[in-house]
Amino acid sequence: QVQLVESGGGLVQPGESLRLSCVASGFNFNGYILNWYRQVPGKERELVASITGTGHANHVDSVKGRFTISRDNAKSSAYLQMNSLKPEDTAIYYCNIVRLGVPYWGPGTQVTVSS
């Protein structure tokens, strides 16, 4: 069965960096777009970045130049390098794929940016 597991979150100060990881299993990882979303309590989940199986990446404007999505198909893993973190980046971060029209999510990892 499809499984996605995020890790790497934590508490950091503004301006610091974190690297999130997403390990996938149960499907042909190479063949799917991998997305990173984030969610703040009381708000809708927001798409942060996406990457195709061949490595073409897109980032939303609010994180361009600060966040970088990447993937290692050999390890069935994806990453989100987050630099110059801001308090407004505080959220639970989720990785996601859509397979046969069904969205799959990991349990999420909490990122808190605070001084």
N, C-alpha and C positions, 0 to 999 in steps of 0.2 A: 504494500500500500504506500501511497505517497506520504512522505514525511519531510518536513522542513524544520530545522532547529537553528534558532538564532543564538548568538552569544557575543560578548564583547562590550555590552553596555556598562554604564557606571556613572559615578558622580565626578564631574570635572568642573574646573573654573572656566569662565569665559576666556576665549582665545586658545584654549587647549585642544587636544586632538583625541579622537577615539577611532578604532577600527572595528567595525562590526563584521561578523562572519555568519554565513548561512550554509549549513550542510544539508544536502538533499539526498534522498534515497527513494527507491520504489518506482522510478520512472527513468526514461532516457533523458538525462539532464541536458545533454547537448542540444536537444531539439526544441527547447522551450525558452521563451523570453522569461527572464527573471526580474522581478520588480521588488523594490524596497518602498514600503509605505511607512507612515508614522501617524500616530493618533494621540491627541490630547483629550483627557476626559471631558465629555460634553460636546466634543466636536467630531465631525466626520473624519474618517481615515483619509489621509492625503498621500497621493503618489509623490515620491521623492525622486526616484531614478529608476531607469529600466535598462536592460542590456540584452541583446539578442544572443543566440547561440554562437554566432561568429564574432561577437565582441563589439557590435555597434551599440553605443551608449547614448542615453539622453538623460538630462537632469532638469528639474524644474528651476525656474529663474531664481527662486529664493536661495538655492544652494549652489548655483553655478559658480565655479571658481573656488569653492570651499570643499565640496564633497566630490568624491570620485567613486563610481561603481566599477567593479571588475569581476571577473569570474575565472575559475580554473576548472575547465571541464574534466580534466583527468582526476580531479579530486571531488567532482560533483559539488563544488563549493562556489559561493559568491561572496563578495565583500563590499563594504561601504566604508571608504576612508573619509573621515569627517575631520576637517581642519578648521581652525578659527571659529570654534563653536560659540554660539550665542545663547543667551537664556531662552530665546524663542525657539531654539531647536529641541528644547526639553519635550520628550514624548516617549511613548512606547514605539519601538521600531519593529516592523514585521517584514519578513520576506514572503514572496507570493509567486505562484505560477497559476496559469489557467490551463487546465487539461480537459479536453473534450467538453469545453464550456463550463467546467466546474472549477471555481477558485479554491485553491488550497493555501492555507496560512500556517506559519509556525506559531508558537506560543508568545513570541515577542521578547524583546529585551529592552529594559528601561534605560533611557539616557536622560540624565539630569545635569543641566548646566547652571551652576549657581556659584556666587562668590560667598 
